[in-house]
Amino acid sequence: MINLDKVKTYSLKSRKNKVTYAAFAKAPAKGARFSAFYDSLPDMLKAKDLRAIVDAIVRARRKDKAVILMMGAHVIKCGLNPVVIELIRKKVVTCLCLNGAGAIHDFEIALQAKTSEDVASSLKDGSFGMARDTADFINSAVKEGVCEGLGFGYAVAARISSSGLRHKDKSILYQAYKRLIPVYVHVAIGTDIIHQHPSFDASSAAEGSVRDFYALAEHARRLHKGGVVLNFGSAVVLPEVFLKALNLCRNLGNKVHDFTAANFDMVYHYRPAQNVVTRPVMNGGSGYYIVGHHEIMLPLLAQAVIEKL
């Protein structure tokens, strides 16, 4: 039998504790300003990580380092164009990366202030993604833009800018184009609705997209010693693109270390955890992964950054 009389104990006062009341949240106050709410968050776990990301972004912009915002198309479908556009206006981000669907949804917002069809319904009769307005506009913009030496993102942004689209002020691509902030579009052939149309030219899409890939590799140099890369909601394509762009940049002799990488998504995904948060900063830097819905987390992050700039 175990004899508990021989158990060794110690005084609680001598014990190290990981949680202290000084780090606890402050009680909510009616009518409090955002800054008071933000400061009231507990100084631990993901709230502490969020503060670290915000501070890194603020430091990066004050030092003229890169803040790369990568976003899956769902960010647009969550209604966050106004938030992203404000980050563009405030010069918080130095470049944006979208997948092909991001460009599609952004164009449709510029055209009609509406997007996102009912896939389950339209898939039944084969009409899913067959709206010719979207395909013809983007496919022709990319084909002509590539002939003029442009990348995919710039080609679509320039076409939105020169077209009389009623709602183009609501477009991320347009607002970035106006302010000379690059938007790179990284396409995976076969994943986008516009690839089903006769107007689609695969060689132009591939050429435009690879130009954006090379441009991102060049932009990655500015991450060194203080930059920030953020990924909102791209589970595969953009994390893979970023990893290769970073590797290419380093392979060409550039030092790209000591930066902050953060991934925000609704669930935990392996690839962003490895290719955004972990592997890129193994030689120096910090990586964070925050789980939460985009329509909550991106406005929260943006407001916190804007308050501190």
C-alpha positions as a Markdown table, in Angstrom:
| # | Residue | x | y | z |
|---|---|---|---|---|
| 1 | Met | 0.0 | 0.0 | 0.0 |
| 2 | Ile | 1.1 | 3.5 | -0.7 |
| 3 | Asn | 1.8 | 5.5 | 2.5 |
| 4 | Leu | 0.7 | 9.1 | 1.9 |
| 5 | Asp | 2.3 | 10.1 | 5.2 |
| 6 | Lys | 5.7 | 10.0 | 3.4 |
| 7 | Val | 4.6 | 12.3 | 0.5 |
| 8 | Lys | 6.8 | 15.4 | 0.1 |
| 9 | Thr | 4.9 | 18.7 | 0.0 |
| 10 | Tyr | 5.9 | 22.3 | -0.3 |
| 11 | Ser | 4.5 | 25.8 | 0.3 |
| 12 | Leu | 2.4 | 27.3 | -2.4 |
| 13 | Lys | 4.3 | 30.5 | -2.0 |
| 14 | Ser | 7.5 | 28.8 | -3.3 |
| 15 | Arg | 5.8 | 27.5 | -6.5 |
| 16 | Lys | 6.3 | 29.0 | -9.9 |
| 17 | Asn | 2.9 | 29.9 | -11.6 |
| 18 | Lys | 2.2 | 30.3 | -15.3 |
| 19 | Val | -1.0 | 32.4 | -14.8 |
| 20 | Thr | -1.1 | 35.6 | -12.7 |
| 21 | Tyr | -4.1 | 37.8 | -12.0 |
| 22 | Ala | -2.1 | 40.8 | -13.4 |
| 23 | Ala | -2.5 | 39.2 | -16.9 |
| 24 | Phe | -6.3 | 38.6 | -16.6 |
| 25 | Ala | -8.8 | 40.5 | -18.7 |
| 26 | Lys | -10.4 | 43.7 | -17.5 |
| 27 | Ala | -14.1 | 43.8 | -16.9 |
| 28 | Pro | -16.1 | 45.1 | -19.9 |
| 29 | Ala | -17.4 | 48.7 | -19.6 |
| 30 | Lys | -20.4 | 50.0 | -21.3 |
| 31 | Gly | -19.6 | 52.6 | -24.0 |
| 32 | Ala | -15.8 | 51.9 | -23.9 |
| 33 | Arg | -13.7 | 52.8 | -26.9 |
| 34 | Phe | -12.1 | 50.1 | -29.0 |
| 35 | Ser | -8.7 | 50.9 | -27.6 |
| 36 | Ala | -10.0 | 50.3 | -24.1 |
| 37 | Phe | -11.6 | 47.0 | -25.2 |
| 38 | Tyr | -8.3 | 45.9 | -26.9 |
| 39 | Asp | -6.3 | 46.8 | -23.8 |
| 40 | Ser | -8.8 | 44.8 | -21.7 |
| 41 | Leu | -8.0 | 41.5 | -23.3 |
| 42 | Pro | -6.0 | 39.1 | -21.2 |
| 43 | Asp | -2.2 | 39.1 | -21.6 |
| 44 | Met | -2.0 | 35.4 | -22.4 |
| 45 | Leu | -2.5 | 32.7 | -25.1 |
| 46 | Lys | -4.1 | 33.9 | -28.3 |
| 47 | Ala | -4.8 | 37.4 | -27.1 |
| 48 | Lys | -1.1 | 37.8 | -26.4 |
| 49 | Asp | -0.3 | 36.4 | -29.8 |
| 50 | Leu | -2.8 | 38.9 | -31.4 |
| 51 | Arg | -1.0 | 41.8 | -29.7 |
| 52 | Ala | 2.4 | 40.5 | -30.9 |
| 53 | Ile | 1.1 | 40.4 | -34.5 |
| 54 | Val | -0.4 | 43.9 | -34.3 |
| 55 | Asp | 2.8 | 45.3 | -32.8 |
| 56 | Ala | 4.9 | 43.5 | -35.5 |
| 57 | Ile | 2.7 | 45.1 | -38.3 |
| 58 | Val | 3.0 | 48.6 | -36.8 |
| 59 | Arg | 6.8 | 48.2 | -36.4 |
| 60 | Ala | 7.1 | 46.9 | -39.9 |
| 61 | Arg | 5.3 | 49.9 | -41.5 |
| 62 | Arg | 7.3 | 52.4 | -39.4 |
| 63 | Lys | 10.5 | 50.8 | -40.7 |
| 64 | Asp | 9.2 | 50.5 | -44.3 |
| 65 | Lys | 9.3 | 46.8 | -44.2 |
| 66 | Ala | 6.9 | 44.5 | -46.2 |
| 67 | Val | 3.5 | 43.6 | -44.9 |
| 68 | Ile | 2.2 | 40.9 | -47.3 |
| 69 | Leu | -1.5 | 40.1 | -47.0 |
| 70 | Met | -2.5 | 36.7 | -48.6 |
| 71 | Met | -6.2 | 36.0 | -48.7 |
| 72 | Gly | -8.4 | 33.2 | -49.8 |
| 73 | Ala | -11.6 | 34.2 | -51.7 |
| 74 | His | -13.8 | 33.5 | -48.7 |
| 75 | Val | -12.5 | 36.7 | -47.1 |
| 76 | Ile | -14.3 | 38.6 | -49.8 |
| 77 | Lys | -17.4 | 36.5 | -49.5 |
| 78 | Cys | -17.4 | 37.3 | -45.7 |
| 79 | Gly | -18.0 | 40.9 | -46.6 |
| 80 | Leu | -14.5 | 42.2 | -45.8 |
| 81 | Asn | -13.6 | 44.3 | -48.8 |
| 82 | Pro | -14.1 | 47.6 | -46.9 |
| 83 | Val | -11.7 | 46.4 | -44.2 |
| 84 | Val | -9.0 | 45.4 | -46.7 |
| 85 | Ile | -9.5 | 48.6 | -48.7 |
| 86 | Glu | -9.0 | 50.6 | -45.5 |
| 87 | Leu | -5.7 | 48.7 | -44.9 |
| 88 | Ile | -4.7 | 49.7 | -48.4 |
| 89 | Arg | -5.7 | 53.3 | -47.9 |
| 90 | Lys | -3.7 | 53.5 | -44.7 |
| 91 | Lys | -0.7 | 51.9 | -46.4 |
| 92 | Val | -0.7 | 49.1 | -43.9 |
| 93 | Val | -0.1 | 46.4 | -46.5 |
| 94 | Thr | 2.6 | 46.6 | -49.1 |
| 95 | Cys | 1.2 | 43.9 | -51.4 |
| 96 | Leu | -1.7 | 41.5 | -51.6 |
| 97 | Cys | -1.9 | 37.9 | -52.9 |
| 98 | Leu | -5.1 | 36.3 | -54.1 |
| 99 | Asn | -6.0 | 33.1 | -55.7 |
| 100 | Gly | -8.0 | 33.1 | -58.9 |
| 101 | Ala | -11.4 | 33.0 | -57.1 |
| 102 | Gly | -10.4 | 36.1 | -55.2 |
| 103 | Ala | -10.1 | 38.0 | -58.4 |
| 104 | Ile | -13.4 | 36.6 | -59.6 |
| 105 | His | -15.4 | 37.6 | -56.5 |
| 106 | Asp | -13.7 | 41.0 | -56.4 |
| 107 | Phe | -14.6 | 41.7 | -60.0 |
| 108 | Glu | -18.2 | 40.7 | -59.4 |
| 109 | Ile | -18.4 | 43.1 | -56.5 |
| 110 | Ala | -17.0 | 45.9 | -58.8 |
| 111 | Leu | -19.5 | 45.0 | -61.4 |
| 112 | Gln | -22.7 | 44.6 | -59.5 |
| 113 | Ala | -22.0 | 44.7 | -55.7 |
| 114 | Lys | -23.0 | 41.1 | -55.5 |
| 115 | Thr | -21.2 | 37.7 | -55.7 |
| 116 | Ser | -21.3 | 34.1 | -54.7 |
| 117 | Glu | -23.8 | 31.9 | -56.6 |
| 118 | Asp | -25.7 | 28.9 | -55.2 |
| 119 | Val | -23.3 | 26.1 | -56.2 |
| 120 | Ala | -25.5 | 23.2 | -55.0 |
| 121 | Ser | -28.4 | 24.4 | -57.2 |
| 122 | Ser | -26.5 | 25.4 | -60.3 |
| 123 | Leu | -24.3 | 22.3 | -60.3 |
| 124 | Lys | -27.4 | 20.1 | -60.9 |
| 125 | Asp | -27.9 | 21.4 | -64.4 |
| 126 | Gly | -24.4 | 22.3 | -65.3 |
| 127 | Ser | -24.9 | 26.1 | -65.1 |
| 128 | Phe | -22.4 | 26.5 | -62.2 |
| 129 | Gly | -19.9 | 29.2 | -63.0 |
| 130 | Met | -21.2 | 29.9 | -66.5 |
| 131 | Ala | -21.9 | 33.6 | -66.2 |
| 132 | Arg | -20.2 | 35.0 | -69.3 |
| 133 | Asp | -19.8 | 38.5 | -67.9 |
| 134 | Thr | -17.2 | 37.4 | -65.3 |
| 135 | Ala | -15.3 | 35.0 | -67.6 |
| 136 | Asp | -15.2 | 37.3 | -70.6 |
| 137 | Phe | -14.0 | 40.3 | -68.6 |
| 138 | Ile | -11.2 | 38.6 | -66.6 |
| 139 | Asn | -10.1 | 36.3 | -69.4 |
| 140 | Ser | -9.8 | 39.1 | -71.9 |
| 141 | Ala | -8.1 | 41.4 | -69.4 |
| 142 | Val | -5.5 | 38.7 | -68.7 |
| 143 | Lys | -4.9 | 37.8 | -72.3 |
| 144 | Glu | -4.5 | 41.5 | -73.4 |
| 145 | Gly | -2.5 | 42.3 | -70.3 |
| 146 | Val | 0.0 | 39.5 | -70.7 |
| 147 | Cys | 0.6 | 40.7 | -74.3 |
| 148 | Glu | 1.5 | 44.1 | -72.8 |
| 149 | Gly | 3.9 | 42.5 | -70.3 |
| 150 | Leu | 1.6 | 42.6 | -67.3 |
| 151 | Gly | 1.0 | 40.0 | -64.6 |
| 152 | Phe | -2.4 | 38.5 | -63.8 |
| 153 | Gly | -3.3 | 40.8 | -60.9 |
| 154 | Tyr | -2.2 | 44.0 | -62.5 |
| 155 | Ala | -4.0 | 43.2 | -65.8 |
| 156 | Val | -7.3 | 42.6 | -64.1 |
| 157 | Ala | -6.9 | 45.7 | -61.8 |
| 158 | Ala | -6.0 | 47.9 | -64.7 |
| 159 | Arg | -9.0 | 46.7 | -66.7 |
| 160 | Ile | -11.3 | 47.4 | -63.7 |
| 161 | Ser | -9.8 | 50.8 | -63.4 |
| 162 | Ser | -10.3 | 51.7 | -67.1 |
| 163 | Ser | -13.8 | 50.2 | -67.2 |
| 164 | Gly | -17.0 | 52.0 | -66.2 |
| 165 | Leu | -17.9 | 49.5 | -63.6 |
| 166 | Arg | -20.5 | 51.1 | -61.3 |
| 167 | His | -19.1 | 49.7 | -58.1 |
| 168 | Lys | -15.4 | 49.7 | -58.8 |
| 169 | Asp | -14.7 | 51.7 | -55.7 |
| 170 | Lys | -15.7 | 48.6 | -53.7 |
| 171 | Ser | -13.0 | 46.6 | -55.4 |
| 172 | Ile | -9.8 | 45.6 | -53.6 |
| 173 | Leu | -7.9 | 45.3 | -57.0 |
| 174 | Tyr | -9.0 | 48.7 | -58.1 |
| 175 | Gln | -8.2 | 50.4 | -54.8 |
| 176 | Ala | -4.7 | 48.8 | -54.7 |
| 177 | Tyr | -4.1 | 49.7 | -58.3 |
| 178 | Lys | -5.0 | 53.4 | -57.6 |
| 179 | Arg | -2.3 | 53.5 | -54.9 |
| 180 | Leu | 0.4 | 51.5 | -56.7 |
| 181 | Ile | 0.1 | 48.6 | -54.3 |
| 182 | Pro | 0.7 | 45.3 | -56.2 |
| 183 | Val | -1.9 | 42.6 | -56.1 |
| 184 | Tyr | -0.6 | 39.2 | -57.2 |
| 185 | Val | -3.0 | 36.6 | -58.4 |
| 186 | His | -1.9 | 33.0 | -58.2 |
| 187 | Val | -4.0 | 30.6 | -60.3 |
| 188 | Ala | -4.4 | 26.9 | -60.1 |
| 189 | Ile | -5.6 | 25.8 | -63.5 |
| 190 | Gly | -9.0 | 24.1 | -63.3 |
| 191 | Thr | -10.0 | 25.5 | -60.0 |
| 192 | Asp | -11.8 | 28.6 | -61.2 |
| 193 | Ile | -15.2 | 29.0 | -62.9 |
| 194 | Ile | -13.7 | 31.1 | -65.7 |
| 195 | His | -11.5 | 28.1 | -66.8 |
| 196 | Gln | -14.7 | 26.5 | -68.2 |
| 197 | His | -15.4 | 29.2 | -70.8 |
| 198 | Pro | -14.3 | 29.5 | -74.4 |
| 199 | Ser | -12.7 | 32.8 | -73.6 |
| 200 | Phe | -10.2 | 31.2 | -71.3 |
| 201 | Asp | -6.6 | 31.2 | -72.6 |
| 202 | Ala | -4.6 | 28.8 | -70.4 |
| 203 | Ser | -1.2 | 30.1 | -71.7 |
| 204 | Ser | -2.1 | 33.7 | -70.8 |
| 205 | Ala | -3.4 | 32.8 | -67.4 |
| 206 | Ala | -0.3 | 30.7 | -66.7 |
| 207 | Glu | 2.1 | 33.4 | -67.9 |
| 208 | Gly | 0.3 | 36.1 | -66.0 |
| 209 | Ser | 0.3 | 34.1 | -62.8 |
| 210 | Val | 4.0 | 33.1 | -63.0 |
| 211 | Arg | 4.9 | 36.7 | -63.5 |
| 212 | Asp | 3.1 | 37.5 | -60.3 |
| 213 | Phe | 4.9 | 34.6 | -58.6 |
| 214 | Tyr | 8.3 | 36.1 | -59.6 |
| 215 | Ala | 7.1 | 39.5 | -58.5 |
| 216 | Leu | 6.2 | 38.1 | -55.1 |
| 217 | Ala | 9.6 | 36.4 | -54.8 |
| 218 | Glu | 11.1 | 39.9 | -55.4 |
| 219 | His | 8.8 | 41.6 | -52.9 |
| 220 | Ala | 9.7 | 38.9 | -50.2 |
| 221 | Arg | 13.2 | 40.6 | -49.9 |
| 222 | Arg | 11.5 | 43.4 | -47.9 |
| 223 | Leu | 10.5 | 40.9 | -45.2 |
| 224 | His | 14.1 | 40.7 | -43.9 |
| 225 | Lys | 14.5 | 42.0 | -40.4 |
| 226 | Gly | 11.1 | 43.1 | -39.4 |
| 227 | Gly | 8.5 | 42.4 | -42.2 |
| 228 | Val | 5.2 | 40.6 | -41.7 |
| 229 | Val | 3.4 | 38.0 | -43.8 |
| 230 | Leu | -0.3 | 37.3 | -43.1 |
| 231 | Asn | -2.4 | 34.6 | -44.5 |
| 232 | Phe | -6.2 | 34.7 | -44.1 |
| 233 | Gly | -8.1 | 31.7 | -45.3 |
| 234 | Ser | -6.0 | 30.1 | -48.0 |
| 235 | Ala | -5.5 | 26.5 | -47.0 |
| 236 | Val | -3.3 | 25.3 | -49.8 |
| 237 | Val | -2.5 | 27.5 | -52.8 |
| 238 | Leu | -1.1 | 30.6 | -51.3 |
| 239 | Pro | 0.9 | 28.9 | -48.5 |
| 240 | Glu | 2.5 | 26.8 | -51.2 |
| 241 | Val | 3.2 | 29.8 | -53.5 |
| 242 | Phe | 4.6 | 31.8 | -50.6 |
| 243 | Leu | 7.0 | 29.0 | -49.6 |
| 244 | Lys | 8.4 | 28.7 | -53.1 |
| 245 | Ala | 8.6 | 32.5 | -53.6 |
| 246 | Leu | 10.5 | 32.8 | -50.3 |
| 247 | Asn | 12.8 | 29.9 | -51.2 |
| 248 | Leu | 13.5 | 31.4 | -54.7 |
| 249 | Cys | 14.3 | 34.8 | -53.1 |
| 250 | Arg | 16.8 | 33.1 | -50.7 |
| 251 | Asn | 18.3 | 30.9 | -53.4 |
| 252 | Leu | 19.2 | 34.1 | -55.4 |
| 253 | Gly | 21.3 | 35.2 | -52.5 |
| 254 | Asn | 18.9 | 37.4 | -50.6 |
| 255 | Lys | 18.8 | 37.2 | -46.8 |
| 256 | Val | 15.2 | 36.9 | -45.7 |
| 257 | His | 15.1 | 36.2 | -42.0 |
| 258 | Asp | 13.7 | 37.6 | -38.7 |
| 259 | Phe | 10.2 | 38.4 | -39.8 |
| 260 | Thr | 6.8 | 37.6 | -38.4 |
| 261 | Ala | 4.4 | 35.1 | -40.1 |
| 262 | Ala | 0.8 | 34.7 | -39.0 |
| 263 | Asn | -2.0 | 32.5 | -40.2 |
| 264 | Phe | -5.7 | 33.2 | -39.5 |
| 265 | Asp | -8.3 | 30.6 | -40.4 |
| 266 | Met | -11.6 | 29.1 | -39.1 |
| 267 | Val | -9.9 | 25.8 | -38.4 |
| 268 | Tyr | -6.4 | 24.5 | -38.1 |
| 269 | His | -4.8 | 23.4 | -41.4 |
| 270 | Tyr | -1.5 | 21.5 | -41.7 |
| 271 | Arg | -0.1 | 23.3 | -44.7 |
| 272 | Pro | -0.5 | 26.9 | -43.6 |
| 273 | Ala | 0.8 | 25.8 | -40.2 |
| 274 | Gln | 4.0 | 24.5 | -41.9 |
| 275 | Asn | 4.4 | 26.7 | -44.9 |
| 276 | Val | 3.5 | 30.0 | -43.4 |
| 277 | Val | 3.9 | 29.8 | -39.6 |
| 278 | Thr | 6.7 | 27.3 | -39.0 |
| 279 | Arg | 9.2 | 26.6 | -41.8 |
| 280 | Pro | 9.7 | 30.2 | -43.1 |
| 281 | Val | 10.9 | 31.5 | -39.7 |
| 282 | Met | 13.0 | 28.6 | -38.6 |
| 283 | Asn | 16.1 | 30.6 | -39.1 |
| 284 | Gly | 14.8 | 33.6 | -37.1 |
| 285 | Gly | 11.5 | 35.2 | -36.6 |
| 286 | Ser | 8.1 | 34.4 | -35.1 |
| 287 | Gly | 5.1 | 32.4 | -36.2 |
| 288 | Tyr | 1.5 | 32.5 | -35.0 |
| 289 | Tyr | -1.7 | 30.7 | -35.8 |
| 290 | Ile | -5.0 | 32.1 | -34.7 |
| 291 | Val | -8.2 | 30.2 | -35.2 |
| 292 | Gly | -11.3 | 32.3 | -35.7 |
| 293 | His | -13.8 | 33.4 | -38.3 |
| 294 | His | -12.6 | 35.9 | -40.8 |
| 295 | Glu | -15.5 | 38.3 | -40.4 |
| 296 | Ile | -14.5 | 38.7 | -36.7 |
| 297 | Met | -10.7 | 38.3 | -36.8 |
| 298 | Leu | -9.8 | 40.6 | -39.8 |
| 299 | Pro | -11.8 | 43.6 | -38.6 |
| 300 | Leu | -10.3 | 43.1 | -35.1 |
| 301 | Leu | -6.8 | 42.9 | -36.4 |
| 302 | Ala | -7.3 | 45.9 | -38.7 |
| 303 | Gln | -8.8 | 48.1 | -36.1 |
| 304 | Ala | -6.1 | 47.3 | -33.6 |
| 305 | Val | -3.4 | 48.2 | -36.2 |
| 306 | Ile | -5.0 | 51.4 | -37.3 |
| 307 | Glu | -5.4 | 52.5 | -33.7 |
| 308 | Lys | -1.7 | 52.1 | -33.1 |
| 309 | Leu | -0.4 | 53.7 | -36.4 |
